[in-house]
Amino acid sequence: MSATLDRLRAAGDERPALVAFLGVFGATLLCFLAIGAVLPVLPRYVTGPIGAGDVAVGIVVGAFAFSAIVSRPLGGRLADVHSRKAVHRWGLAICILGGLLLFVPAGVPGLIVARLVVGFGDGWVFTAGVTWAVDLAPPARRGQAIGIFGLAIWGGITIGAVIGEALLSVGGYEAVWAFAALSPAAGLLAAQWIPAGVPVAQDAEVEVGAAEAGAPAVALPTQAPAAAPRGLRRFVPAAAVRPGIALALANVGYGTMAGFVVLLLDERGLGGGAAVFTVFAAAVVGTRVVVGTLPDRLGARRTALGAGIVQAAGLAVIGVAGSLAVAVLGAVVMGMGMSLVFPSLALMVVERVGEERRGAAMGAFTSFFDLGVGLGAPLAGLVATLAGNYQAAFLAGAACCLAGALLGFASNRPRAARPAAAP
């Protein structure tokens, strides 16, 4: 044991930024394993032991997103004022409390409170974590860092759902609630040992190419610091708004997919909706691992445009699929596109704000993620009801993805360099 700790300390001394990134990733993954474990279990608990209906299920599950929308900008602002590590740890502690509240026998109101608490903590964990990951990444690989960090969320929710089902079958609901508290507790314990890390470059950046070539790093001139923002701009920087709206539109497509792919394929007598969604999730993860550097290499705006178009095309293919094979193909295409939408749009935000406002910007930006997911399924349901079929909902979702791609491409065009002031 001591030899292992010695090796970890040596690795931290040699490559502190990498070790810190892995630590943040691992602690965040443990938090989202707890969130994923509860998701498939809650509906059965609400309709079973508690005896409530489908409306209560929707309120209990959806409460998570509403508190996350509020907490993300606040957490980002606190991460700027205090530190990424502190807010990340506070978020983990709040998630532990949310897991413990599941044990309180207070019916649907008690579950709503527990979900609101977990959503609040999640907002801090994710916002501080992704901002911390950007701080630790080299400027030329920030888009890749955002994408890889996002796998902690995708992996946690996906694997957590499997863990939740297994625990339910073995130990009942109490076993799942215990895991919902213990897993973020393990993340909090791990976070204690995460080294501070050394960012490769700050926003007053050095010339990376010269440093890599062995030449002395030359600091680039920076503008004089702007006056501290006031009011809403403290929590929602302007640079996050248009990319955030683009992200929300893209997530309308995701909400459509998550909420109605099973019903769409069952309506056509094809079945296999759960397998199609699994293929979609696998495509998201695989694309981030294989081509996660595209936003850095091609540019954030171009990648966001291409990824959004691909996502829209995949969703449309699913909507018109006449066979399971075509639906699977559409899921792969959609997953590949959606995989790069978030890191591309997030990179736009990062490129437009200084380090001192990066947390607030990322907090505001990621709030749009929850907004899109929260509105996506209800909007798709409304379209399906008015049109009388699920295909219309998928085509409407594809149109939202396409609109998001165009808005993302038009957002945050690079500013023209301003002439230096006369001495």
N, C-alpha and C positions, 0 to 999 in steps of 0.2 A: 504493500500500500504506500509506504513512504517513498519507494523507488518510483512509483507511478506519479505521485505528487511532485517529485523532483523533476521528472521528465516534463510534466505540464508547466512547471515554473520555468524551466529552461526554454520551452517552446514559446512561452509568453514573453520572455526576455528577448528572444531572437526575432519573433514576428508578432509583436503585440497587437497590431491592427487586425491581423487575420484571426488570432485567437479570440480577440474581443468580438469580432463578427460572428464566429462560430458559437460563442457563448450566448450572444443576443439571440441568434437563430434558435438555439436549443431551448433557452428559457421561454421564448415566445411559442415554440412548438408545443411545449408542455402545457402552456396555458390553453392553447386552442385544441389540444387533445381533450381537455375537460369540456370545452364548449361543444365539440363534435359529439362527445359521448352522450350528452344530455339531449341533443336535438331529436334523434329518432325515438327517444323514450318518452318525452314530455306529452306528445299527443295521446298516447295510450294511457298515461297516468291521469291526464285530465278527464278523458272519457271513461276510464275504468274506475279506479278507487275513489276519485273525487266525484264522478258522476255528472260532469258538465257536458255541454254540447260543443259543436264545431266552432261556433262563434268564440267561445271561451278559448278553444285551442288556438285560433288565430291571434287573439289578443295576447295570450301568454307567450307564444312564440315570437310575435312581432314586437313585443315590448323591448326586447334586446336591441333592435335597430334604432328605436326612437331615442333611447338614452345614449347610444353610441354616437348618434348625430350631434347631440349636444356636447358630449364629453370630448370629442376629438379636437375641436378648435381650442378648448380650454386646456387640454393636455399638451397640445403643441405650444401654446403660449407659455405654460409653466416649464416646458422643456427648454425653451429659450432663456427664461429668466433664471431657472435653477440649473438643472443638468438633465441630459437624456437618461442617464442611468437612474437618477433619483425618481423621475416620473415613471419610468419603466417598472421599477420596483414597487412604487405606490400602486400602480395598476394591477400588478400581480397580487398584492395584498387585498385589494378590493375584490378581485375575482375569487380569492379564497373565501371571503365573507359571503359573496353571492352563492358559492357552493354550499356553505354551511346553512344558509337560510332555506335551502330546499328541504331541510329536515323539519322546519317549523310547520306544524299541522294547522295551517291557516287557510286551507282551500285555495280557490283561484286567486283571491287578493294576495295571499302570501306568495304564490308562485310569480305573480306579476311583479311584486317588490323584488324578489330574488333575481328575476330576469333583468329588471331595470338596473340593479346593482352590478350584475355581471356585464351588461352592456356598457355601463360607465367605465368599469375597469378595463374591459377590452379596448375601449377607445384610447385609453392612456397607454396600454401595452403596445398596441399596434403603432400609434402615432410616434411615441418616443422611440420605439424600436426601429422603425423604418428611417426616421431622421438620424438616429445613431448609426445605422448601417451606411447611410449616405456620407456621413462625416468620416467614416473609416475607409471608404472606398477611394481609389485613385480617381481623379476627375474624368479620365478617359474610360472608366468602367462603372460609372455611377448607375447607368441604366441597367446594366447586368446585375449590380448589387441589389437594386430595387426588386428586380424580377426574382432573383434567388431568395431574397428575404420573404417575398410573397408566398413562396412554397411552404413556409412554416404555417401559414394560414390554411392553404389548400390541403397540405398534408395532414395538419392537425384535425381539421374537420372531417376529412375522408377516413383517416385511420381511427379517429376518435369515435366515429359512428359504429365501426366494427367492434371496438372495445366496449362501447355502451351496450350493444346487443348481447355480447358475450357475458358481461357482468349482470345484465338483467336476467338472463337464463340461469345463471349460477347462484346469484345472491339476492335477486329482487331489486326493487327500486332503491333501497337503502345502499346497496353496493354501488350503484351508479352515482348517487348523491355523494357518497364518500370519495369516489374517484374525482368528482367535480371539485372537491376541496383539496384533495391531496396532490393532484397533478400540478395545479398552479403553485402549491406550497413547495413542491420539488423545484419548480422553476424559480421561485423566489430564493430558495437555498442556493441553487446554481448561480443566480445572479450576483450573490455575494462575492463569488470568486472570479467574476469577469474582470479582466484587467481594463484599465481605462482606455487603452489603445492609443495609438498615435496616428491621427489623420495624415494621409500622405500629402495632402495639400489643402489649404484653406481657400476661401474665396478671394483673398488677396494672394493669388496663386503664383507659384514659380513656373518658369518655363520648363515643362516636363521633358520636352525633347532634348533640351540642352543637358538636363540633369542625367537623362539616360545615356547620353553620349559621353558623359564624363566631364562635361564643361561645368563650371560653377553655376549654380542656380541664380537667376537674376529675378528679383521681385518685380512684378508688374505694378505700374501705378494704379492706385485705386481712387475712386471718387471720395469726396468728403462725406462723412456719414450724414444721412438725412435725419431730419427731426423725427423724434419718436412718434409713431402713429397713435391716433386717438380714436376713441369710440369703437365702432364695429371693425375698423381696419386693423385694430390690434389683434383680432382673432381671425379675420377673414381678409388676408392680403389680396389686393386686386389681381396679382399674378395667378392666383389659384382659382379664380371664378370661371373663366371660359374653359380651361381644361377640365375643371370640375364638372361643369354642365355637360361637356362631351363625355366624361366618364359616366355620369348618371344616365345619359341616353344609351350608352353601350350596355349598361347594367339592366336597362329595361329589357333588352334582348335576353340577358341571362335570367332575369326573373321569369320571362315567358318560357324559356327552356326548362327551368327547374320546376315550374308550377304545372306545366301542361303537356310535356312531352309524353308522359305515360297515358294521359287521357286522349291525346291526338292519335297515338298508335293503336290504342284500344278501340277508338271510334272506327278505325279502318280495318279492324280485325287482324292487325299485324302483331301486336304484343311486343314484348321486349323493351318497353320504355326504360326500365331501370338499367338494363344493359347498355342502352344507347347513352344514357346520362353518364354511366361509368366510363364509357369510351371517350366521351367529351372531356371529363375530368382528367383522364390519362393523357389526352392530347394537349391539354393546358400545361400539365407538368412536363411532359416530354419536350414540348416546344421551348419552354423556358430553359431547360437544361441544355438543349442542343444548339439553339440559335438565340440565346438570351442576350448576346452582344449586339444584335441588330440595331437597337436604338442608339447605341454609342457609335456604331460604324456608319450607319446610313443617315443618322440624324433623327431627332425625336419627332419632328413634324411629319416627315415622309413616312416613317415607320408607323406612326399613329394613323395616318391616312390609309396606308395599305392594309394594316391590321384590321381597321374598322370595316373596310370594304370586304375583306375575306370573312370576317365574322358575320356580316350581313348576308353574304352569299350562302354561308353554311346554314344559317337559320332559315333562309328561304328554301333551301333544298330540303330541309327537314319538313317544312310546312307543306311542300307539294309531293313528298315521297310517297310512292305507291308500293314500295317494298321495304322490308327491314334493312336490306343491304344498302339501299339509297339513303335511308335515315341514318345508318351508321356512318356512311360517307359524309353526310352533312354534318354530323356531330364532330367528326375529325376535323373538317374544314373550319367549323365554328370555333372549336377549341384552339386550333392553331392561331386564328385571328385574335380571339379574346386574350390569349396568353400574353400578347405583346401590347395590348391596348393600355393596360394599367401602367407598366413601366415606362412606356413612351410618353404618356401624358404626365406622369409624375416627374419625369426628367425635364419636361418643359417648365414645370413649376420650379424645380430645383435650380435650373439655369437662370431663372429670373429673380431670385431673391438671394440676399446675402446669408451667411451662416447665422447671423444674429436673429434672423427672422425665419429660418428654415423650418423650425418646429411648428410655428403658427401656420405657415403656408401648407405644410404637409397635413396638419390637423384639419384645416379647412377643406383641402382637396379630398382627403379620404372620407370626409362627411358625405360628399356627393356619392361615394360608393354605396353607402347605406341607403341614401335617398333613392337611388336608382333601383336597388334591389327591393326596397319597400314599396315603391310605386309600380314596379314592373308587373308583378303577378296580378294585382287588382286591375291595372289597365288592360292587360291581356284578357282577363276574365270579362271585362266590360265589352271589349271588342268582339270576343267570341259570342257573348250573349246577343249583342246587336246584330251580328252577321249570321248567327245560327250555326257556326262551325268553328273549329279550332284553327283551320288553315288561315283564316283571316287574321287571327291573333298573331300567328307566327310571321305573316307577311308584314303586319304592322310593327312587330318587334324588329324585323329586318330593316324597315324604313327608319326606325329610331337609331339603330346602329349606324346606318349610312349617314344620317344627319349628324350623329356624334363624330364620325370620321371627318366629315367636311368642316365641322366647327373646330375640331382639334387641329386640323391642318391650318385653319385660318387664325388660330389662337397664338398669341405671344410671338409674333414674328420678331426676329432679332432686331434690336434697335440699331439704328445707324450710329456709328461712333461720333461723339460730339467733339468738336475741336477743343483743344486744351485752352484754358483761360490764359490771357497774356500775363506775364509776370509783372 
